[in-house]
């Protein structure tokens, strides 16, 4: 199948999966509002100008809008945000606080129901998992880790008491930890176990900390710099390194060290190209600024991971509980930036979510469904925050009405709702900026060699989910309009 058709299919799949989470959330509000006798003026997927829509016989305008960052149900009997939904008719009959609470809770509840439903599908059909799990592929020579006796082939069991199942777990657990020195439990090749204090390495370009060793992996050529030693030797994009100068390659950092130590020395390189072993001769060129050897390629993690299907997959409650736990860890980390090195720059929105969904769809649709479980739980948690314009804000104001038996003045509600709607829109712009900046930063990290920077063979981060538990602000109902 032509590549452009594959990408069109992936794009449509991402749009459908994301829209499913938003639609289910809004359908919960819509269904309960109709059962409680509320007037419904509109049901929209997306924000901003309308792409297309229609009005049904009940007078409800159904619409799809241009900005894929949430959706809303327009309920004029609940305080709304005009900057998101437009003006609503006033003077309608008041509704009870209890009915407001039911409508507000319905959206998050539907997201949780969908998460358990999708989790059940994953449990039934199985979940593809990376085969190498937590095996250490590379330990820097003469490093504190090697002096502790940690070797290639050892397996990481837990970090700070938390069990880890794959390198995604390892990376995220290390990054979210509240300390730079982690207690890492290792199972050695000979079978004995021990726990070691491991100091993380902070990478300023990514604003994250990582363990210094990496997974067992055959790095792949992502780009070849024009006029470089690699181009002269015949390197191609997609080549996988097997060995360099007689040394078996097991990871990016190890390969970079091998290249840097052989300036102006002819070296035999074994590569896998289109399933066949290829041998090339390359001579790393001396970089006088960094005083190391360079060959002029971007080295990235191979896209050709080996997966094995875990069947049955993780139970639905385990998937949901894991998402809740990771979200709490993230909130704790971001509210303690000095201890964790995690800050507001790690909040992400639609751009990163779409990118992650596309990545998982390319690997296996079941992994995209697993990510959708995470997305739905985070949408539910986010919308329950006690902030005006979110579901939680409607619940809090309605509870105040029930307790005090007095209605909050409409003018006060409108002013507070408008203020928080503006803040929410600003935050959505901020996280979108974070997404774009983060993608640019990764591209810059990968292409530093093009500008003559000191890393002609720049390594790229290992694949895996972003640290943020996809807390998409406003998605599902930024102004629950109720």
C-alpha positions in Angstrom: 0.0 0.0 0.0 1.4 3.5 -0.9 2.8 5.3 2.1 0.5 8.3 1.8 -2.5 6.0 2.0 -1.1 4.4 5.2 -0.7 7.9 6.7 -4.2 8.9 5.7 -5.5 5.8 7.4 -3.5 6.5 10.6 -4.7 10.1 10.6 -8.3 9.0 10.3 -7.8 6.4 13.0 -6.3 9.0 15.4 -9.1 11.4 14.8 -11.7 8.7 15.4 -10.1 7.4 18.6 -9.7 10.9 20.1 -13.2 11.9 19.0 -14.6 8.8 20.6 -13.3 9.9 24.1 -14.7 13.4 23.6 -18.1 12.1 22.2 -18.6 9.6 25.0 -18.0 12.4 27.6 -20.4 14.8 26.0 -23.0 12.1 25.4 -23.0 11.5 29.1 -23.9 15.2 29.7 -26.4 15.2 26.8 -28.2 12.0 27.9 -28.6 12.9 31.5 -29.7 16.5 30.6 -32.4 15.2 28.4 -33.6 12.8 31.1 -33.7 15.6 33.7 -35.8 17.8 31.4 -33.1 20.4 30.6 -33.1 22.3 27.3 -30.3 21.3 25.0 -29.3 23.7 22.3 -26.2 22.1 20.8 -23.8 19.2 20.8 -20.3 19.9 19.4 -17.2 17.9 18.9 -14.2 20.3 18.8 -14.1 24.0 19.5 -14.0 27.2 17.4 -15.6 27.7 14.0 -18.0 25.0 12.7 -16.8 22.7 9.9 -20.3 21.3 9.3 -23.4 20.6 11.3 -27.2 20.1 11.2 -30.2 20.7 13.5 -32.4 17.9 14.4 -36.2 17.9 15.0 -35.7 18.7 18.7 -33.8 21.9 17.9 -30.4 20.5 18.9 -27.6 21.7 16.7 -25.0 19.0 16.1 -21.6 20.2 14.9 -18.0 19.3 14.2 -15.6 22.2 14.8 -12.1 23.0 13.7 -10.1 23.0 16.9 -9.7 19.3 18.1 -9.2 20.1 21.7 -12.5 19.0 23.3 -16.2 19.5 22.8 -19.3 20.8 24.6 -23.0 20.4 25.1 -24.8 23.7 25.1 -27.2 23.8 28.1 -28.5 27.4 28.5 -30.0 26.5 32.0 -26.5 26.0 33.3 -23.9 28.7 33.5 -22.0 28.7 30.2 -18.9 30.2 28.7 -19.8 32.4 25.8 -16.3 32.6 24.4 -16.4 28.8 23.8 -20.1 28.1 23.2 -21.6 31.4 22.0 -24.5 33.3 23.5 -27.4 31.4 25.0 -31.0 32.4 25.6 -31.8 33.7 29.0 -35.0 33.7 31.1 -35.4 30.0 31.0 -36.8 28.0 34.0 -34.3 27.4 36.8 -33.2 23.8 37.5 -32.4 22.2 40.8 -28.8 21.9 42.1 -29.2 18.1 42.2 -30.0 18.0 38.5 -26.9 20.2 37.8 -24.7 17.8 39.7 -26.1 14.7 37.9 -25.5 16.4 34.5 -21.9 17.5 35.5 -21.0 14.1 36.9 -22.3 12.2 33.9 -19.5 13.1 31.5 -16.5 11.9 33.6 -18.5 8.8 34.6 -18.9 7.9 30.9 -15.2 8.3 30.4 -14.5 5.9 33.2 -17.1 3.4 31.8 -15.5 3.6 28.4 -12.0 3.1 30.0 -13.2 -0.1 31.7 -14.9 -1.3 28.5 -11.7 -0.7 26.4 -9.6 -2.3 29.1 -11.9 -5.3 28.9 -11.2 -5.6 25.2 -7.5 -5.4 25.7 -7.7 -8.0 28.5 -9.6 -10.3 26.1 -7.5 -9.8 22.9 -4.1 -9.3 24.5 -1.6 -6.4 24.5 1.6 -6.3 22.4 4.6 -5.7 24.7 8.3 -5.1 23.9 10.1 -8.4 24.1 13.3 -7.2 25.8 11.5 -6.0 28.9 14.0 -4.4 31.3 17.3 -6.0 30.3 20.2 -3.6 30.5 22.0 -3.5 27.1 24.7 -1.0 27.9 26.6 0.2 31.0 29.1 3.1 30.4 32.7 1.8 31.1 34.4 3.2 34.2 31.1 4.6 35.4 29.8 4.4 39.0 27.3 1.8 37.8 30.0 -0.4 36.3 32.0 -0.1 39.5 29.0 -1.3 41.5 29.1 -4.5 39.4 26.1 -3.8 37.2 26.7 -5.5 33.8 25.1 -5.8 30.4 22.4 -8.5 30.5 21.4 -7.6 34.1 17.7 -6.9 34.6 16.1 -4.0 36.4 13.3 -5.2 38.7 12.2 -2.0 40.5 12.9 1.6 41.0 12.2 3.3 44.4 10.2 0.2 45.3 8.0 0.4 42.2 8.0 -2.6 39.9 8.9 -1.9 36.3 7.9 -4.1 33.3 9.6 -2.3 30.4 11.9 0.6 29.5 8.9 2.9 29.3 8.2 2.2 33.0 11.9 2.7 33.8 12.2 6.0 32.0 9.0 7.5 33.4 9.6 6.2 37.0 13.1 7.7 37.0 12.0 11.0 35.5 9.1 11.4 38.0 11.1 10.4 41.1 11.4 13.0 43.8 15.2 12.5 44.2 18.2 12.3 41.8 19.6 9.2 43.6 17.3 6.2 43.0 17.2 2.9 44.8 17.3 0.5 41.8 16.8 -3.3 42.4 18.9 -5.3 39.9 18.7 -9.0 39.1 22.2 -10.0 37.9 22.9 -12.5 35.1 23.9 -15.1 37.7 20.5 -14.8 39.4 21.3 -12.9 42.6 19.5 -9.7 43.4 20.7 -6.5 45.0 19.6 -2.9 45.4 21.9 -0.1 44.4 21.8 3.8 44.8 22.0 5.0 41.2 22.5 8.7 40.4 20.4 9.9 37.5 21.7 12.1 34.6 19.9 15.3 33.8 19.5 16.1 30.1 18.9 19.9 29.8 17.6 19.6 26.2 14.7 17.5 27.4 14.4 18.9 30.9 14.3 15.4 32.3 16.5 13.0 34.3 17.4 9.5 33.1 19.4 6.5 34.2 22.8 6.4 32.5 22.5 2.9 31.2 20.1 1.9 28.4 18.2 -1.0 26.8 19.6 -3.6 24.5 19.0 -2.1 21.1 20.5 -1.9 17.6 20.7 1.8 16.9 19.4 2.9 13.5 20.6 5.6 11.1 18.0 8.3 11.0 19.8 10.9 8.8 23.1 11.1 7.0 24.8 14.5 6.8 25.7 15.5 3.3 29.5 15.5 2.7 30.1 13.5 5.9 32.3 10.4 6.4 29.1 8.3 6.7 27.9 9.5 3.3 31.3 8.8 1.7 31.2 5.3 3.2 27.8 4.5 1.8 25.5 4.7 4.9 21.8 4.9 4.3 18.8 6.0 6.4 17.4 2.9 8.0 20.7 1.0 8.4 20.9 -0.8 11.8 24.3 -1.0 13.6 25.4 -4.5 14.5 29.0 -3.9 15.3 31.6 -1.1 15.1 35.3 -1.9 14.8 34.7 -5.5 15.9 32.7 -4.5 19.0 29.0 -5.7 19.1 26.7 -2.7 19.3 24.0 -2.9 22.0 22.9 0.7 22.5 23.2 4.3 21.4 25.5 5.6 24.0 27.9 2.7 23.6 28.0 3.3 19.8 28.7 7.0 20.2 31.6 6.2 22.6 33.0 3.8 20.1 32.9 6.4 17.3 34.3 9.2 19.4 37.3 7.2 20.4 38.4 6.4 16.8 39.1 9.7 15.1 41.0 9.3 11.8 41.0 5.5 12.2 39.5 3.3 9.6 36.8 1.2 11.1 34.7 -1.7 9.9 31.0 -1.4 10.5 28.4 -4.2 10.2 24.9 -3.1 9.4 21.6 -4.7 8.7 20.0 -3.3 5.5 16.8 -4.7 4.1 17.3 -7.8 6.2 20.8 -8.5 4.9 24.2 -8.0 6.6 26.3 -5.2 5.0 29.9 -4.4 5.9 31.3 -0.8 5.3 34.5 0.9 6.0 34.2 4.4 7.6 36.9 6.7 9.1 35.5 9.0 11.8 36.7 12.6 11.2 38.3 14.5 14.0 36.2 17.3 15.5 38.8 19.9 16.7 36.2 21.6 18.9 35.0 18.5 20.8 38.3 16.6 20.2 36.4 13.4 19.3 35.6 11.4 16.2 32.4 12.1 14.1 30.9 10.2 11.2 28.0 12.6 10.5 24.8 10.6 11.2 21.9 11.0 13.5 21.6 7.8 15.6 18.1 6.9 16.8 16.3 4.0 18.3 15.3 1.3 15.9 11.6 1.3 15.0 11.8 -2.5 14.5 11.2 -3.6 18.1 10.2 -7.1 18.7 6.8 -7.4 20.4 5.2 -10.3 22.1 1.4 -10.4 22.8 0.6 -10.6 26.5 -2.6 -12.8 26.5 -4.7 -12.3 28.4 -3.8 -8.6 28.6 -3.7 -6.7 31.9 -7.0 -6.7 33.7 -9.1 -3.5 33.2 -8.9 -2.5 36.9 -5.1 -2.8 36.7 -5.0 -0.5 33.6 -7.2 2.1 35.3 -5.4 1.9 38.7 -2.0 2.2 36.9 -3.2 5.4 35.1 -4.5 6.9 38.4 -1.2 6.1 40.1 0.9 7.6 37.3 -1.3 10.7 37.3 -0.8 11.2 41.0 3.0 10.8 40.6 3.0 13.4 37.9 1.0 15.9 39.9 3.4 15.4 42.9 6.4 15.8 40.6 5.2 18.9 38.9 4.3 20.5 42.2 7.8 19.8 43.6 10.0 20.8 40.6 13.2 21.3 42.7 13.1 17.7 43.9 11.9 16.1 40.6 13.2 18.4 37.9 9.7 18.2 36.4 7.8 21.4 35.7 4.9 22.9 33.8 6.8 22.6 30.5 5.9 18.9 30.7 2.1 19.5 30.4 1.0 18.4 27.0 -2.1 18.7 24.9 -3.7 17.6 21.6 -0.5 17.7 19.5 1.4 15.2 21.6 -1.8 13.1 22.2 -2.3 12.8 18.4 1.4 12.0 17.9 1.3 9.2 20.5 -2.0 7.7 19.2 -0.4 7.7 15.7 2.7 6.0 17.0 0.8 3.3 18.8 -1.5 2.7 15.8 1.5 2.1 13.6 2.7 -0.5 16.0 -0.6 -2.2 16.8 -4.2 -0.9 17.2 -4.4 -2.7 20.5 -1.7 -0.4 21.9 -3.7 2.6 20.7 -6.7 1.3 22.6 -4.5 1.0 25.7 -3.5 4.6 25.3 -7.1 5.5 25.0 -7.8 4.0 28.4 -5.2 6.4 29.8 -6.7 9.3 27.9 -10.2 8.6 29.2 -9.2 8.3 32.8 -7.2 11.6 32.6 -10.2 13.3 30.9 -12.4 12.2 33.8 -9.9 13.3 36.5 -9.2 16.7 34.8 -12.9 17.6 34.3 -13.6 16.8 38.0 -11.2 19.5 39.2 -13.2 22.0 41.3 -12.7 24.9 38.8 -15.5 26.9 37.3 -16.1 26.0 33.6 -15.1 22.4 34.3 -17.5 19.7 35.5 -16.0 19.9 39.0 -16.8 23.6 39.2 -20.4 23.0 38.4 -20.5 20.3 41.1 -19.0 22.6 43.7 -21.3 25.5 42.9 -24.3 23.3 43.0 -23.3 21.8 46.3 -23.0 25.3 47.7 -26.5 26.0 46.6 -27.7 22.8 48.3 -25.9 23.6 51.5 -26.8 27.3 51.8 -30.3 26.8 50.1 -29.5 30.0 48.2 -28.8 30.4 44.6 -25.5 32.0 43.6 -26.2 35.2 41.8 -26.1 34.8 38.0 -23.8 37.8 37.6 -21.2 36.3 40.0 -21.4 32.9 38.3 -21.0 34.4 34.9 -18.0 36.6 35.9 -16.2 33.7 37.6 -17.0 31.3 34.7 -15.7 33.8 32.1 -12.5 34.4 34.1 -11.8 30.7 34.3 -12.8 30.1 30.7 -10.1 32.7 29.6 -7.6 31.0 31.9 -8.5 27.6 30.4 -8.1 28.9 26.8 -4.8 30.5 27.8 -3.6 27.2 29.3 -4.7 25.3 26.2 -2.6 27.7 24.1 0.3 27.2 26.5 0.2 23.4 26.3 0.0 23.5 22.5 3.0 25.7 22.5 4.7 23.2 24.8 3.9 20.4 22.3 5.3 22.3 19.3 8.3 23.5 21.2 9.0 20.0 22.5 8.8 18.5 19.0 11.1 21.3 17.7 13.5 20.6 20.6 13.7 16.9 19.7 14.2 17.7 16.0 17.0 20.1 17.0 18.6 17.4 19.2 18.5 15.1 16.2 19.9 17.6 13.8 22.6 19.3 15.8 25.2 17.9 13.5 23.8 19.9 10.5 24.9 23.1 12.1 28.3 22.0 13.1 27.4 21.4 16.7 29.3 19.0 18.9 27.0 16.0 18.4 27.2 14.9 14.8 25.9 11.6 15.9 23.2 12.9 18.2 21.3 10.2 20.1 17.5 10.5 20.3 15.3 9.6 23.3 13.9 6.2 23.6 10.4 5.8 22.3 7.6 5.8 24.9 4.8 7.9 26.3 5.3 11.5 27.4 5.7 12.0 31.1 2.4 13.8 31.2 -0.5 11.5 31.8 -2.1 13.2 28.8 -3.9 15.8 31.0 -5.6 17.6 28.1 -7.2 20.7 29.6 -10.8 21.1 28.6 -11.0 18.1 26.4 -14.3 16.4 26.7 -16.0 19.6 27.9 -13.9 22.7 28.5 -16.9 24.6 29.5 -19.3 22.0 30.4 -22.0 24.4 29.4 -24.3 23.1 31.7 
